[in-house]
Each structure stands twice: as structure tokens, then as C-alpha cells.
Amino acid sequence: MKHNFGAGPGILPQEVLKQAAEAVLNFNNSGLSILEISHRTADFESVVSEACSLVKELLNLNDDYAITFLHGGASTQFAMVPYNLLGDGETAAYLDSGTWASKAIKEAKFFGNVNVVASSKESNYTYIPKDYTIPADAKYFHVTSNNTIYGTQLHEFPESPVPLVSDMSSDIFSRVFDANKFGLIYAGAQKNMGPAGVALAIVKKDLLGKIDRKIPSMFNYQLHVDNGSMYNSPPVFAIYVSMLTLRWVKEQGGVAAMEKINNQKAATLYAEIDRNPLFKGTCAIEDRSRMNVCFVMDTPELEKEFLEFAKKADIVGLKGHRSVGGFRASIYNALPQSSVDHLVSTMQAFEQSKK
């Protein structure tokens, strides 16, 4: 058994993989593969409908929101958000807490003015900025809920006088929060929801249609909402696997149950990092992510040796991002506690080998 700590595309539930594999050969006993059916069939329309319903149910969303599944991953959303919400000459506010937030800021500048209210760039994003004011005249305020590369996370969302927009690519469906306080939520699927190739966008309907610019069809949220995520051929397989994963989350007890499990996994791993003299965390303790645990070795020369040691223990995906170095253990929803326990045991065994 491999213990997959990869940051993304990340681990998926085993039962979802089995169901998806079966559908590749024979979807819904149709005699056709999910890879070759028309997205206009009743069978696939029911998949999209169920996926949208599960998103609303799991996040307790009210009827003010539309659910869409889109091409292009979260990186396309960096541009789609300002394209649809930020008019020429208007200003949007952004919190710069990591690489992905920085990329979102870069894209927004093509469409209007950007007010970066706070940034932790000077510390290599080792903490979440906290002392800032959200300008009441901004069109929206954008945050990145979890910083995959740096291992930090917003544990509480700010009260905002303007529509709150969030990139939740790496922690959506992992913890309870009030989704109805947001104007727009988007997420690439490949961390907690499904395979790479589709992005989820949750849009408050009354935010759309309020700017004068002409928007190309594929970048227009309203057009995708009006067409039920089927304006063009959608990423059928990625949506199907996402639907299966959302089913799985519901079967586990929903987001509240996921949060309890994720908190325990994170607590187990951080306790070992803090105890083991060979390892140390990389970010502010109060901002530690419960999805991406970043750590390094007190003696950097040992890092390559530990990676080989972990590889022999069937641990994969542990190498840290080049921006931070060291190690990154991504403990997404589908990663079991037993894998975290195995990583902890491996860290302890490596410690013993150095005595």
C-alpha cells in the first residue's frame, strides 16, 4: 500500500476510484464508457444535477447561489472573477497570503484597480496577515483560504463590508464554515473533490450582470449558470468523479465529520513535528494548515536521506515545494488516519536510526 501525501492531484477515496474505474468500462449499465457518452444524455444530466445538489447540501447553501462546473482549474478563475465582477476603473481588494493569491492579484490588474490590503510576502508567506482593513468601496474582497505551498490557512474568515470571494481549492469540503457569507467561492477539484480538469464555482446570483464590459462567452459566469454547466462540452469524467467524491463525503457524515477527522490527522502530525528533534515546522503555529503540513529538518543535509527512507516505507508525494523546501504532507479528506500514523512512525524510526 502506498501512502499518498501528494499536494495535487491528490488522493481520492478508494471506493470512488473503484466506481470510476467501473464506469470507464460500463457507465450505468449502458454498455458505454463514461469517457464516450454524450453530455446531453439523461444519464449525464443526472450526474451534474446530483453534483450541484450535493455541493449545496454539504455547504448548507441557500437558493441565492448557483453552482457551476467549469474548465480551466482555479487559475482560470483568477481572471474570471475580475472579468465578471470588476468594472473598468473600479477597485477590488485582495489579501496576499501566498503564491496563488499573488497570481490572482496579477490577473485582476488586467481588469481594474487592485488594493492589496496586506501581505506576508516579506516573510516568504510564513503567516496569514491579520491587521488590515477591508475598504468599504471595493467591489469585492478576495482571500485564499488555504495556502498549499506554504502550509498556512485562514482558520476564520473576515467579516467583510463588500462581497467576499475565496479560492478554496485545497480545503473546500474539509471543514465547516458559513458559505452563505460569500459572494463567490471557487476551487480546483484536484485536492478534495475530484481529479484535475474541472473547477467548481459557487456564485451568488445577484452579483452577476452588474458591469458594462462585454465578456467572451467562455468567461461569462452568467452564461454558464444559464446553461447548467453545459454551454459547451463539459469535462464529463472529472465532473462524474467529483460527484462520486461528494457522495462519499456525505456518506462519511458530511463536512462536520470530515473536519473532525482532519483535525485529528493534523494534530497527530504536528505533535510529532514539534516533539521530534530532527524536524521543525515552517510557519506560524496559529496559522498552520490542516490540509498541507509543511516542515523541514533541523539539519538540512539529512533531508534527502529522509526522503529515501520514507520512499522505502511506501510514502510518496512528501517532497516540499521548491519555495519552502523540506517536506509537505498533504492530508486531504481521503487520506486515512492510518497513513498519518505511518508517517509519524517513519519519522520516529528515522530519529532512532540517527542515535
N, C-alpha and C positions, 0 to 999 in steps of 0.2 A: 504493500500500500504506500502510495506517495502522499506526503503531507504538503499540500499546495498553499504556500503563503504568497503567491504572486499578486502583484498590485493591480493587474488588469491587462487583458481579460483575466478575470479572477475565477475562483472556484464556484461551481454550481452544484446544487444538491444531486446526489447520486440517482435518486429516483426520477428527477427531472431529465437527467442525461439518458436514462433508460427509455423513458416515454418519448423523448425527442428522437432517439435512435429508431424506435419502432415506427414513428411517424415518417421518418425518411424513407422507409420501405413501404409502408401502407398506412396512410392517414385516414383515421376514422372508418376503417374497413372499406375505403373507397376503391381500393386496388391501385391507387395513385400515391405517389410520394408527396409530402408536404412541399418538397422542392419544385414540384412541377404542376401544382394545381393553380387555377386562376384565382386571383384575389377577389374576383367578382362572384365566386360561388357562395352559396348559403353557408357551407361549412366554414369557410374562412371568415365570412362576415360575422359569424357567431364567435369566432376566436377574438376578433377585435372588440366586439361588444362586451364579451366577458372580461377581457383585459382592462377595458375602460371602467367597467363596473367594479372590478377588484381594486383598482387604484383608488377610486372614490370611497369604497368601503374601508380599505385598510388605513386610509389617511383621514377618514371621517369628514370628507369634503361635502360642502353643501352644493345646491344646484346652481350657484353663481359661477361654477367653474366648468371649463371644457377640457377634455383630455385628448391629446393628440400624440401619435407616434410618428416620428419624422426621421428622415435620412440625415447623415452628416455628423452624428455624435454631438457632444456638448460643444465642441469647437465651432460648429456652425451656429449654435445658439448664441455664442459670443457676439455675433453680428446680427442675428435675427432679432434679439431683444431690442437693441437701439434702433434697428431698422423700423420696427413696428411701434416703438414707444417713445422715441426721442426725435422731436422735430428739429429742423434746421434752426440754429441759434439758441436752442434750449439746452439746459444743463441737467445731466444725470450725476448722481453721487455714487462713488464706489469705495469699498474698503479693500485695500491692497494687503492681502494676508498670505500670498504665495504666488507661484508661477502661473497657475490657471487664472487667478484673479488679475494678475498683470496682463495676461493675454486678452482677457475680456475687456480690460481698460483700453488696450491698444486698438481693439476693433471698434469700440464705442466712439473713439475720437474721429472716425470717418464720418459720423452722422450728426454730431453735435458737440457740445462742450462737456468736459468731464471734470468733476471736482473729486479728487482723491482725498477723502476726509481724514484718513490715517493710513500709515503703512508701517510694516515691520521689516521692510527690505534691508534696512541697515544692519539688522542682526541675523541676516540670512533666514528670515521668516521663522525664528525660533519661538515666537509667541503671537497671540492674537491681539491686535491693538484694541484698546478699550476706552480710552479717554478721547472721545470725539463727539461732535455734534452733527446730526443729520440736518442739512438745510431744508427748511420747510418749502422753499420754492423749487426744489429739484423735481424732475419728472418721476424719478424713482430712485431707490437706494439698493445697490447690488452688493451681495455678500456671497462668499464661497463657504459653504457650511463646514466642509472638511478638506484639509489640505493634504492630499495623498502623498506628495513628495516629502513634506516636512514633518508630518505626523502631528499636526495641530487641528483643533476642532472648536467650533463655536458651540459651547455647551448650553448657552441661552441666546435666543435671537433678540435683537433690539426692538424696542417699541419705536415705530417709525411714523413720522407725520406724513410721509409720502408712501406710495406703493412699494412694498418690499419684494425684491427679486432675489432669487437664490439659485446658484449652481449647487445641486445636491448629488452630483454624480457618484460620489464614493460613500455616502452614508444614508441615502434615501431608503426607507423601509427598515432601518436598523434601530430606530429609537422613536419614542412618542414625541410629537410636537404639534402645535396648533397650525395646521396647514391653512386654515381659513383666514389667517392674518397676513397671508402673502398675496401679492398681485400676480406673481408668476414664479413657478418652480420648474427648473429643467434638470435633466440628468441623462448622461450617457448610461446605457444599460449594463455595461460590461464589468460592473463591480458587484452589485447586489441584486440586479433584476434579470439579467439575461446575457446573451452573447453580444459581442461587438457588432455594430451595424445598424442600431436603432437608438434614437433618443426619445425620451419622454418629455413632453411639455404640458404643464398644467397651467392654464391661463384663465384669469378672471375675465369673464366675457366683457364687462363694461370698460376694460382698459383698451380694447381694440377699436380701430376706426376713428381715432382722435387726432391723427396727424395728416397733413395735406400731401405729403410726398407720394409719388407713385411707387409701389412696391412690386418687384417682379413676382410672378405667381408662386414660384417655389419658395420664396422667402416671406410669404404673406400668411401670418397665423390665421387670419380670418378665413382665408380660402381653404386651409387645411381643416379648420374646425367645421366649416360648412359642408365639407365633403367627407367627414368622418374618417380622416387619416388616409383617404383613398383618392386624393386628387390625381395622383399618378400611382404607378405600381409600388406598393409599399414593400419594405424588407420583410417578406412573409415569414420566413423561418425565424428571424430574430424576434418578431412580434409573438410568434407561437411559443417559443421557448420562454419569453418573458411572461406570457400568460401562465404557463405551467409553473414558473417560479413564484409568481404571485399567488397561485393556488396553494403552493407548498407553504408559503409564509402564513397564509390563512389557516392551513391545517395545523401548523405548529402552535397556533394560538394568537396569531396576528402580530402586529408591531410591538405591542407591550411585552409579549413573550420573547420576541427577538431581542428587545432591549435588555431584558433580564439576563439572557444567555450571553449577550455581547459584553455586558458589564462584568460578568464573571470571568470571561475569557481574558478581557483586558486586565482586570485586577490580578489574575494569576500571573500573566506575563510581566507586567510592570513590577510586581513584587519580586520576581526573580532578577530582573534587571537591576533593581535597587539593592538587592541582597548580594548578588554575585560580584566579587571584587574585580572580575575581568571585564565587566560590561558597565555601561552608563547610558542614560537617556540623552537625547539631543535637544529637547525643547522644554519650555516652562511647564512645570508639573501641573499647574492648574489648567493648562490648555492641551494636555495630552489627548490625542485622538484615541477613540475606542474602536477605530477601524484600521488604522495604519500605525503600527508601533515602530518607531524609528529609534535605533540605538547603535552605539559604536563600542569599540573595545578600548579599554584604558591604555593598552599597548597596541597601537595601530598595526604594528608588524605582524600581529597574530591573526589579523582579520582574514587573510587569505587561507590560513591554516584552518580556522574555524569553519569557513565556508566549505572546505573539502570534508571536514569532519561531519558537518551537517548533511552534506550530499550523501555520504556513506550511510547516514541514518535515514535516508529516503526523504529528506526535507528539500523542497525545491522552491524557487522564487524568493529567496531570502536576501539576495544582494540588494543593498540600498541604492537609491538613485544617485547619480553622479554629483548632484548638487549638495548632497549631505554626506555620502559615503557610508561606510559601515553596513548596517543591515536594516531591512524593513520587513516586518512581519505583518502582512495584511490579513486581518482576522474577520473577513466578511461573514454575512449571515450563514452561509452554507458551510463554513469551516467549523468542524465539531470541537468541543472542549478537549476531546482526546488528542487532537493534533497539537493544541496548545500545550497540553501536559507533556506530550512527546518532545516538543521543542524545549520546554523547561528542563526535562530530564537530560536532553542532549547538552544543554548549556552546563548543567551540573557535572555531567560526565567529562566534558572538556575541562572544566575547572579542576576536577580531580586529576586529570592527566598532566596538569601543569604543576602539581605539588611535588 
